[in-house]
Amino acid sequence: MQSRSIEYALLGCLALLWGSSYMWIGIALDTIPPATLIAIRVSLASIILVFIMSFRGIRMPRDARTWRLFLVQSLINSTGPWMLLAWGQQYAGTAVSSVLNSTSPLWVFALSYVLLNSGQRPGGRQLTGAMAGFAGIVLIVGVSALEDLGENLLPQLAVLFSAVLYGLAALRGRLFVGMLPIVPATGTLICASLVLVPTSLVVDRPWTLSPDASGLFAALILGAACTALAFLIYFRLLTTLGAMGTASQAYLRSGVGVVLGVVFLSETLDIETFAGICLAILGVVLINWPGNRKSQTAVSAGKEAS
């Protein structure tokens, strides 16, 4: 029980880190364009993790197969979703994007029936939790956000597909069972940097930019805390709580954003939003409620998710 309590605390920490990233991104985007900001985020995080690995005497794998796994994971867990979100949210709207992007636990559930054997699939309780959590997000964002569904179809599909990629990435995380969490975290971010840094050089010509101090500070927080630390926690949780449990942090992120707004921006908390937060928490509890798991972290399950 004590061990699971630690994992639940880490799940909340992950939701806090990724939930607060929207605030830091908003600050940084005032003077740093999206492609360059994402490149700074992943490259800084990878440098930090490489330094930690060197300090601890941990070596990266050298075989081509493992690095192919890292590359694919980076495309579906960071590079692809972040670029889709950066483009789609501009036209889809923040509210509807928040709803669509929070569907990753539902996609984990659906994709598990395609990629996994029956012994590793989540059950009815997890589905109930996923539906409850999604309903909570709708209440937090506002039911009126659903009225905009279908108006900007292509951008909305881009945001929705980013959630699909997050779900697929969570399932593929089983491929890294047996590795220290810092190894796939570092490998994934290195591969993302190799794609995003050249992209930013071509698209934004960052040497011509003049970011202010607050933008640079926000980019630093994004790289060190919201990416380096968050990825360490993420890959650990994939082996302890599983794909569905780890993906459930998507339901906590919106609540984190609301709480930050109340604490730091003097925003008010209405009854509908409070009910949504409670429903989202209930969904996370149902998804992660201890049960008879059947070797969800088996390597064979990971191979089927590839």
Order of alpha helices (4+ residues) and beta strands (2+ residues): alpha-alpha-alpha-alpha-alpha-alpha-alpha-alpha-alpha-alpha-alpha-alpha-alpha-alpha-alpha
